[in-house]
Amino acid sequence: MTPVGPEERRARAALTRILEPGDEQGGRWLHTCGAVALLELLAAPADSADEVRGRLAGATERRLDSYRARARRAVPERDLAAITGIGGRFVCPGDAEWPSQLDDLGTARPIGLWVRGGPDLRIWSLRSVAVVGARACTPYGAHMAASLGSGLAERGWVVTSGAAFGVDGAAHRGALAAGGATVAVLACGVDVVYPPGHAELVGRIVEQGLVVGELPPGDHPTRSRFVLRNRVIAALTRGTVVVEAEYRSGSLVTARCARRLGRYTMGVPGPVTSGLSAGVHELLRGEGTLVTDAAEVAELVGDIGELAPARKGPVLPRDLLDPLSARILEALPSRGAADRLDIARDAGAGEDEALGKLYELHSLGYVERRGDRWQLAARTRAETSARRGGARPGAIG
Amino acid sequence: MTPVGPEERRARAALTRILEPGDEQGGRWLHTCGAVALLELLAAPADSADEVRGRLAGATERRLDSYRARARRAVPERDLAAITGIGGRFVCPGDAEWPSQLDDLGTARPIGLWVRGGPDLRIWSLRSVAVVGARACTPYGAHMAASLGSGLAERGWVVTSGAAFGVDGAAHRGALAAGGATVAVLACGVDVVYPPGHAELVGRIVEQGLVVGELPPGDHPTRSRFVLRNRVIAALTRGTVVVEAEYRSGSLVTARCARRLGRYTMGVPGPVTSGLSAGVHELLRGEGTLVTDAAEVAELVGDIGELAPARKGPVLPRDLLDPLSARILEALPSRGAADRLDIARDAGAGEDEALGKLYELHSLGYVERRGDRWQLAARTRAETSARRGGARPGAIG
């Protein structure tokens, strides 16, 4: 894949303001014309509408009017400056950080993702699981979501959710509480706090994890954006666990999408007498797998050999690691496990920064999490001892 | 199959007092020697032990001593008189009432069944479902068991269980409360009330349904008899639903047995946080099907084409029906449904007697239950109209 040039990035940033998430017709045009040409066509003055319709299969006049109005208001330089201003970035297909599993969405693939937080989205997504469910969950649902969030984090899995009230929030908090990794996928700009009551939670996720979304800075959520956001959660992760959902709920959209994409779909059962478990039971009577704890989730999603580098040893040569990751790796003891605070100190890194890198290194198969501590993976250990002793360099396969 | 002669019946009755339920070695001997010869061998005096061991493969001296002691105490005439005295009967393989699906148990097939209650065990078992679960169930488990019991009964299914406290009792009561059919399979003599607290319930089942067991009158339950009773519940029914069960519980034995026998195994989920649902969830993570109400159970077990005569029309020619069944059938209106009390009155039958026959006729495909009322099955209706009008006799296929 060719690196993304500034023109392409600028055009894609503008397109996230013009096309709604998941617009498959727009996705086809993007595929056919490329981002720069598509932006030109959508922004073209009204008197060239006939020519534009000739180039964009199926475009109606009304649709083009709406795109043109949006294109007029799009100032991608300002959006890109805004995201940089809050320490974020705009990640495009072709970027090293682009999570290639999003390509499974085909023409519904996001145009780009607005990202806040230190870790590498692509690497984190390699070992991530979605935990989603009802906003108006019961105490049982909140308990299960938090316990799955913590349990998955403790097993070195990244917990991805939608930052909503109820199950989503409990899952994020569970992961954070376990000193773990979590990704929030928003249905609005990553600088917009929605729901407002989750300002502190989302702020904490920006510090310790990743907050991502398809919508440009300042954009607000709508009903359809919530629904379409779910496909990103499904595609980014290896599997989706639904904790409490009514019939026809948005969480079931995520689960069905996950299944279509070949991801695992899982559900946490509850009392049959609770309407909030009815959707989950419907899922479990179909192709969903019943799970009762984080160990069962990890066992299931950990089975995909080709996506599970940790099970086969490192996939990225050590020499290609970024300097901070290399320092973190050096800070791990040859034997036994260490606390992440000690690792951060020895590597001269911030606590959250170190945590982000540790999860990246876990995804890459270099390290493992054991409860609250981190250690070198078995296959890394031999190589590290050899390096440190100056002997047998490159002993691992 | 040849009809069961009095010698054979007497020998089998004696053997139920000598061999423990599910004794597979005994089952092999029974298969090889026949009941009469096997009884003679087991009752033979100690000085012919060598000859006996020659005939009974694998018999140890100690085992034979124990059988001989039991054989000395067995008085089958008294047991057969006792069961007749309380209005019951002893049903053997070869009897018209023998439920042939018990043959699936192979060498673990019951030697015979002691039966109390009016209906025909074989015919009732054609459309029966087991509902089993924990004795110390939660109010949730009791509620679900009762609601499955009622719902299945309302759909014309016979509810089979073990008459234990908790889930079993609630399932029986649910069926009875809906004016439905229920079978209790005991781990003791059918004249022994166990648990004592269920005296009234078991008495009611004898009136309105069937109480059956492998053990002769007066015999008491033991731990292993409880476990082995479960295989009879599994084999008698088209499927087993587990409502609340801890890990390693007896209900899971029933479910596993049902699966081995090619029956459906189902489970009602509950909160993951409840230890009483842990066994059910284990089952559902295996090959069990999650069910949330009676409709889902009926949908599943109703699918077995060859066992579901109701779906294909009557399997037994009308002329072979016993006189009371024929009267009940005549008492049903040509159109619409009738209350079972009216049907009983018009047929000149007792209320429970009529109910028993209605469920038999349902199993045979002649009638259907609609809520609390009964009607002719669609395919019977045409024939009945024709008969009553005197035209087109035998119009149904």
Interface residues (C-beta under 8 A of the other chain):
Chain A: Y140 H143 M144 V268 P269 G270 P271 V272 T273 S277 A278 H281 L284 R285 T289 L290 V291 T292 D293 E296
Chain B: Y140 H143 M144 V268 P269 G270 P271 V272 T273 S277 A278 H281 L284 R285 T289 L290 V291 T292 D293 E296
